[in-house]
Amino acid sequence: VNAMVAGRKVDIIIAFCSIGNFTDATETLKEEVMQFVNQIGEIVHGCVDDYMGAPNKNIGDCFLLVWRLSGIEPEKQKKLADMA
């Protein structure tokens, strides 16, 4: 792997999504909290995928989501931006 390979500029939308009142959910759900987070993650990932995005990273109760705009026609870019 050559770490010095030149990069390229791309236009993207980055979204950060977190589960509201997660501390309360943790106290209520206790051992089942990860099942809850996984169910929410499945919904979030599915929605992002449906709108041509990519879930980038899950961190506890948070999700980092990305939509690539480079190479997409301007009307679709606007729709993606409105959706995000």
N, C-alpha and C positions, 0 to 999 in steps of 0.2 A: 504494500500500500504506500503510495506516494502522497505524503501530507502536503506537498507543495504544489499540487495540481491546482490550476487557476479555477476560481469559482465563477459563478455567473449570477447576475442580478435577476430576481424574480419578484413580481408583485404578488402579495398574499394578504389574506385576512387572517388574523390570529384572534381566537376567542378563548376566554377563560370562564369556565362554568363551575360553580360550586353548589353543593347541596345545602339549602337553607336550613337553619336550626339543627345542624348536624349534632351538636353537643347534646341537645335534648333527645334527638333520635337515638344517640349512643346510649344514653342513660336508660331510655325506655326499652330498646331492643336488646341490649347487652350482647349475648353471644351471637345473636342473629343479625348484628349490624352489618357484617360483611356480605351476607346474602342480600340485604337491602341495597347496599352500595353496588353490588354486582347487577342487581335488577335495574337500578337507575342507569348504570353504565351501559347496559344493553340497549336501553331506550335512547340514551344520548348518542351512542355510537351509530345506532340504526338511523336516527334522524340526520346526523352529519353525513353519513354515507349516502343517504337518499338525495342529499343536496350537493353531491360531488365534492365533499370535503373529506378530511382524514383526521380521525382521532390521533393525536400525537403522543400524549402521555396522560396517565392517570396517577394522581398523587393523593392518596387518602380519599377525601371527599371532593376532590377537584379534578377537572378534566381540561386539558389543553387541546384545542381544536384548530385545524388549519384548513383554509381554502386557497387554492392556487388560482390567481387571476391572470397571470401571464399566458398569452396564447389563446385567451378566451375572448370572444367578441364582446364589445362594450355593453350591449343590452343584457347579455347574460351576466357580465360583471356586476351590473347594477342590481340585478335580481339576487345574486349571491350576497352582495353587500346588504341589501334590504333584509334578507333572510337571516343573516348573521346577527 
